[in-house]
């Protein structure tokens, strides 16, 4: 497709290129995509004049484009070489003081031992998390809120039952059956919270 532009150095409509493409081995159905890819790569220019879109490309334009690409690649290469040199220098600096020695091996062994002990203590702390005073207090507060909410609903249920009894005395038996179906039996009553255990005040593990 570029040869068509270079040989004629003329301007073309897409339908004209679709006729010329097969002469260069590009099937008509692919001409549009090929030309668009050349436009995307800045190898072919296009512009809209009136209602028509024209395409063109000159050998000098392609040469300039390739030279620009070459300059950019060369600049990237130089930047990469500079970065590589910096990383090599940084790596060498980091190696200083880390040469193998008995003192270094002893320090690494001690560090490993400390890390292992830390992990063991952390795991043990996790086992005592349930005895943490803050955790126990939060559980107690949550429990009190839950009991209060349950008893508010119990009070609401008693109120509704009383209202139904007062307004539908003739349906007492049906209402009792309904209550039993939904789980409201004779032993249905307010909840009483069990005495809370005192918060642990001694050190963890006592």
VEXKOL-185115 format. One record per residue (C-alpha): residue number from 1; residue in one letter; x, y, z. Coordinates in pm, 1 decimal, padded with zeros to 6 digits. Example, Ala and Ser with C-alpha at 12.3 -4.5 7.8 and 13.67 -1.06 7.14 Angstrom:
% residues 2
SITE    i  aa         X         Y         Z
SITE    1   A   01230.0  -00450.0   00780.0
SITE    2   S   01367.0  -00106.0   00714.0
END
This chain:
% residues 206
SITE    i  aa         X         Y         Z
SITE    1   X   00000.0   00000.0   00000.0
SITE    2   X   00288.5   00239.0   00069.5
SITE    3   X   00424.1   00171.0  -00279.5
SITE    4   X   00095.2   00299.6  -00423.4
SITE    5   X   00148.3   00630.7  -00244.0
SITE    6   X   00523.3   00653.7  -00314.9
SITE    7   X   00495.5   00572.5  -00683.9
SITE    8   X   00216.2   00820.1  -00755.7
SITE    9   X   00284.1   01080.2  -00482.1
SITE   10   X  -00082.8   01167.2  -00515.5
SITE   11   X  -00391.1   01199.4  -00296.0
SITE   12   X  -00645.3   00914.9  -00280.4
SITE   13   X  -00994.1   00845.5  -00157.2
SITE   14   X  -01048.2   00517.4   00023.3
SITE   15   X  -01254.9   00371.6  -00258.8
SITE   16   X  -00970.3   00449.8  -00500.4
SITE   17   X  -00724.8   00267.4  -00274.9
SITE   18   X  -00961.2  -00029.1  -00255.0
SITE   19   X  -00939.3  -00057.6  -00635.0
SITE   20   X  -00559.0  -00021.9  -00642.8
SITE   21   X  -00486.7  -00249.4  -00343.3
SITE   22   X  -00535.7  -00584.2  -00522.0
SITE   23   X  -00268.6  -00481.1  -00776.1
SITE   24   X  -00018.4  -00483.2  -00489.3
SITE   25   X  -00147.8  -00805.2  -00336.0
SITE   26   X  -00382.9  -00649.4  -00078.4
SITE   27   X  -00740.9  -00775.9  -00108.3
SITE   28   X  -01011.5  -00513.7  -00130.2
SITE   29   X  -01170.3  -00610.4   00202.9
SITE   30   X  -00839.1  -00551.6   00387.2
SITE   31   X  -00742.9  -00219.4   00228.2
SITE   32   X  -00931.8  -00008.3   00483.3
SITE   33   X  -00768.5  -00179.5   00783.2
SITE   34   X  -00421.6  -00170.1   00625.1
SITE   35   X  -00448.9   00199.3   00542.5
SITE   36   X  -00575.0   00277.6   00893.2
SITE   37   X  -00279.7   00091.5   01047.1
SITE   38   X  -00043.5   00299.2   00831.0
SITE   39   X  -00219.0   00613.8   00951.7
SITE   40   X  -00184.0   00498.1   01313.6
SITE   41   X   00190.2   00446.0   01256.6
SITE   42   X   00220.7   00796.9   01105.4
SITE   43   X   00331.9   00647.6   00773.0
SITE   44   X   00022.7   00777.3   00592.4
SITE   45   X  -00150.2   01111.3   00645.6
SITE   46   X  -00521.5   01175.9   00609.4
SITE   47   X  -00740.2   01483.0   00611.3
SITE   48   X  -01104.3   01562.5   00554.4
SITE   49   X  -01176.5   01808.0   00276.9
SITE   50   X  -01545.0   01887.8   00252.6
SITE   51   X  -01727.3   01558.2   00283.2
SITE   52   X  -01438.8   01348.6   00152.0
SITE   53   X  -01140.3   01199.4   00336.8
SITE   54   X  -00811.4   01197.3   00146.6
SITE   55   X  -00501.5   00986.7   00215.0
SITE   56   X  -00144.0   01055.8   00104.7
SITE   57   X   00215.5   00969.2   00184.9
SITE   58   X   00551.3   01084.3   00045.3
SITE   59   X   00879.6   00892.0   00067.9
SITE   60   X   01033.7   01185.1   00254.9
SITE   61   X   00761.0   01165.5   00519.7
SITE   62   X   00833.3   00799.1   00577.2
SITE   63   X   01204.0   00869.6   00599.5
SITE   64   X   01149.5   01140.5   00857.0
SITE   65   X   00924.8   00912.3   01056.8
SITE   66   X   01182.1   00634.1   01060.4
SITE   67   X   01455.0   00876.0   01161.3
SITE   68   X   01239.2   00999.3   01450.5
SITE   69   X   01178.6   00641.7   01562.5
SITE   70   X   01550.9   00568.8   01539.3
SITE   71   X   01636.1   00875.0   01749.9
SITE   72   X   01382.6   00778.1   02014.2
SITE   73   X   01509.8   00421.2   02031.9
SITE   74   X   01866.6   00546.8   02060.4
SITE   75   X   01765.1   00782.2   02342.5
SITE   76   X   01584.6   00498.3   02522.6
SITE   77   X   01892.6   00279.1   02481.9
SITE   78   X   02119.5   00542.0   02634.7
SITE   79   X   01878.7   00593.1   02925.3
SITE   80   X   01863.9   00217.6   02984.0
SITE   81   X   02245.1   00192.4   02983.7
SITE   82   X   02266.6   00476.3   03235.5
SITE   83   X   02007.2   00315.2   03458.8
SITE   84   X   02187.9  -00018.5   03438.1
SITE   85   X   02514.7   00144.7   03546.5
SITE   86   X   02336.1   00307.9   03841.7
SITE   87   X   02182.3  -00023.3   03949.4
SITE   88   X   02516.9  -00205.1   03923.2
SITE   89   X   02680.5   00064.6   04137.1
SITE   90   X   02394.7   00047.7   04388.9
SITE   91   X   02423.5  -00332.6   04403.1
SITE   92   X   02796.5  -00310.4   04470.0
SITE   93   X   02738.1  -00055.1   04748.2
SITE   94   X   02483.0  -00283.7   04911.8
SITE   95   X   02727.0  -00574.2   04907.9
SITE   96   X   02975.5  -00375.7   05116.1
SITE   97   X   02970.1  -00491.9   05477.0
SITE   98   X   02777.7  -00807.2   05383.2
SITE   99   X   03073.7  -01022.5   05296.7
SITE  100   X   03060.4  -01370.6   05443.7
SITE  101   X   03222.3  -01391.8   05786.9
SITE  102   X   03178.0  -01576.3   06114.2
SITE  103   X   03045.1  -01260.4   06277.2
SITE  104   X   02785.1  -01210.1   06002.3
SITE  105   X   02671.9  -01574.4   06015.1
SITE  106   X   02638.0  -01551.6   06394.0
SITE  107   X   02431.0  -01232.6   06365.4
SITE  108   X   02202.0  -01389.5   06103.9
SITE  109   X   02155.9  -01698.0   06323.1
SITE  110   X   02065.3  -01477.5   06620.5
SITE  111   X   01821.4  -01277.4   06408.1
SITE  112   X   01652.7  -01596.5   06292.5
SITE  113   X   01620.5  -01714.0   06651.7
SITE  114   X   01466.5  -01383.0   06760.3
SITE  115   X   01215.6  -01391.7   06472.5
SITE  116   X   01115.3  -01746.6   06566.2
SITE  117   X   01065.5  -01646.7   06931.1
SITE  118   X   00863.0  -01343.1   06822.1
SITE  119   X   00630.7  -01561.3   06612.1
SITE  120   X   00585.0  -01803.6   06903.3
SITE  121   X   00495.0  -01519.7   07142.8
SITE  122   X   00260.1  -01368.0   06885.9
SITE  123   X   00081.6  -01702.6   06846.8
SITE  124   X   00053.9  -01737.6   07226.9
SITE  125   X  -00091.7  -01386.0   07253.1
SITE  126   X  -00354.5  -01487.0   07000.1
SITE  127   X  -00465.9  -01775.6   07221.6
SITE  128   X  -00530.3  -01531.5   07508.8
SITE  129   X  -00717.2  -01277.1   07297.3
SITE  130   X  -01054.2  -01385.7   07442.2
SITE  131   X  -00930.9  -01289.4   07791.6
SITE  132   X  -00836.9  -00939.5   07689.0
SITE  133   X  -01027.4  -00692.6   07916.6
SITE  134   X  -01129.3  -00473.0   07622.6
SITE  135   X  -01262.9  -00777.3   07433.1
SITE  136   X  -01458.3  -00900.3   07736.5
SITE  137   X  -01604.7  -00552.5   07797.3
SITE  138   X  -01708.9  -00523.3   07431.8
SITE  139   X  -01877.7  -00865.3   07449.1
SITE  140   X  -02058.0  -00762.7   07769.8
SITE  141   X  -02184.7  -00439.5   07611.6
SITE  142   X  -02301.0  -00625.5   07301.5
SITE  143   X  -02482.5  -00879.5   07517.5
SITE  144   X  -02660.8  -00609.9   07717.8
SITE  145   X  -02777.0  -00436.3   07400.3
SITE  146   X  -02905.3  -00767.8   07261.4
SITE  147   X  -03099.2  -00847.6   07581.5
SITE  148   X  -03255.5  -00501.1   07584.8
SITE  149   X  -03358.8  -00528.7   07219.6
SITE  150   X  -03508.7  -00876.4   07272.9
SITE  151   X  -03711.1  -00758.6   07571.1
SITE  152   X  -03839.8  -00453.6   07378.5
SITE  153   X  -03978.1  -00691.0   07115.2
SITE  154   X  -04122.1  -00913.4   07390.5
SITE  155   X  -04299.4  -00610.4   07532.7
SITE  156   X  -04432.3  -00525.5   07185.2
SITE  157   X  -04566.3  -00879.4   07146.9
SITE  158   X  -04746.4  -00863.9   07482.6
SITE  159   X  -04895.8  -00530.3   07380.0
SITE  160   X  -05022.2  -00672.7   07048.5
SITE  161   X  -05168.6  -00979.4   07224.1
SITE  162   X  -05353.4  -00757.8   07470.3
SITE  163   X  -05485.8  -00540.2   07189.3
SITE  164   X  -05608.7  -00846.8   06997.7
SITE  165   X  -05778.5  -00985.0   07311.6
SITE  166   X  -05954.5  -00655.6   07373.6
SITE  167   X  -06070.7  -00607.5   07014.1
SITE  168   X  -06140.3  -00967.5   06907.0
SITE  169   X  -06261.3  -01154.2   07217.3
SITE  170   X  -06467.8  -01387.6   07001.2
SITE  171   X  -06150.5  -01508.0   06823.1
SITE  172   X  -05961.1  -01604.7   07138.5
SITE  173   X  -05916.0  -01970.6   07035.4
SITE  174   X  -05799.0  -01884.1   06682.3
SITE  175   X  -05554.2  -01629.0   06824.3
SITE  176   X  -05411.4  -01881.2   07070.4
SITE  177   X  -05353.1  -02129.3   06787.3
SITE  178   X  -05186.1  -01855.6   06584.3
SITE  179   X  -04957.0  -01769.9   06875.2
SITE  180   X  -04850.2  -02133.0   06910.1
SITE  181   X  -04779.4  -02162.2   06537.2
SITE  182   X  -04533.9  -01872.7   06551.0
SITE  183   X  -04367.4  -01997.2   06870.9
SITE  184   X  -04543.2  -01782.3   07132.2
SITE  185   X  -04625.0  -02042.4   07399.1
SITE  186   X  -04732.6  -02015.7   07764.2
SITE  187   X  -04371.5  -01998.2   07883.5
SITE  188   X  -04295.2  -01702.6   07654.2
SITE  189   X  -04153.9  -01427.0   07878.0
SITE  190   X  -03888.0  -01158.7   07915.8
SITE  191   X  -03522.1  -01263.6   07903.6
SITE  192   X  -03309.3  -01231.7   08212.8
SITE  193   X  -02938.6  -01173.0   08161.7
SITE  194   X  -02710.7  -01408.1   08353.6
SITE  195   X  -02458.3  -01245.0   08591.1
SITE  196   X  -02155.3  -01131.5   08393.1
SITE  197   X  -01816.4  -01270.5   08482.5
SITE  198   X  -01575.1  -01013.6   08625.7
SITE  199   X  -01318.7  -00868.2   08388.1
SITE  200   X  -00971.1  -01018.0   08417.9
SITE  201   X  -00743.9  -00773.7   08593.0
SITE  202   X  -00426.3  -00976.7   08632.2
SITE  203   X  -00153.8  -01029.7   08367.6
SITE  204   X  -00245.0  -01246.8   08069.5
SITE  205   X  -00186.9  -01609.9   08152.1
SITE  206   X  -00249.8  -01577.6   08530.2
END
